[in-house]
Amino acid sequence: MSLNAMTMLAEGNNPVSHVLNFPFAKGEMFGMDNVWVWSAHVGTLILAGIITLVMLTYAAAHIKTGPERLGADRFVTKSKFAHAIEVICSYLRDTTVRPLLGERTNTFMPLLWTIFFFILVNNILGLVPIVDAMHLINPEWHHAHSSPLGGTPTNNIWVTATLAIIAALVVNFAGVRELGVGGYISHLTAGTPWYLWPLMVPIEIMGTIIKPVALALRLFANMTAGHILLAVLFSFIVTGLKMVSGESAGMMAMGGTVAVAAFIGSVAICFLELFVAFLQAFVFMFLTTVFISQLAHHDDHGHHEGHDHEHAQAHTH
């Protein structure tokens, strides 16, 4: 959030406008004019992909077992950063995923780790004032309300919907592979008598659609809400600073109080947003795991449901 943006907020602009996407390049596509060919979120998504790939490749190179000539030291991770990544990956695999997926854990871990770290990197990049840096580099982008990079892609419903669709495809393809086509269709009856199928099948189909919708909306809403709150607090800071410049001593005191209180609140919310960045990445990955585990063989159904219930309770508390 730049000083100019803060000033605009203080002048009465809608804070929602400061968490939206910035267009950069427009063109014609499929017979439509002014199509956003490139935007700030597109640039950030590509940057997040590169960071995720480089970060995990670097970590893997330092985590892997070294040559035998090193003895016991060949099992020791050589980098503190890589060790932190290893701890996170081990926790996600052994504590979160394995109780739900069992022997299928290693099959899905590459995807689940990728989902977690890609969303996490996007969330953290959203806390960095990249758009402001772009506007400092080229002031014309500021006047044109444009930027090639920046923002939080995970507060864009199109981005979260795409991630949710990918998760839904994986969940259902994994279900068909695990249960077979007949078993997958039978799953839609939820094990009820045939005369309840006309009721249960539509409900199960709706549930299949609602799950990815919930994934998309949860991530979108949580990331958007925090940024709007920060925008409002920044507007209070600017308003307070303007009051400090007033002629009245009372107005100056009130303005200083408002500015300081809003600044302290902004710092607290920034730390909360950092926590939310990790939490929402984890929740998206965890729920994807739960949905995969629900489409299992019927003899494992009760086992997985018990784990789902216990694990969901643990993370709720």
HULINDA-V433905 format. One record per helix or strand of 3 or more residues. SS is the DSSP state (H for helix, E for strand). FROM is the first residue (numbers start at 1). LEN is the number of residues. If there is no record, write none. Layout:
SS	FROM	LEN
SS	FROM	LEN
This chain:
H	3	8
H	15	5
E	23	7
E	32	8
H	40	24
H	68	8
H	80	46
H	130	8
H	139	5
H	153	3
H	157	31
H	194	51
H	249	46
H	298	19
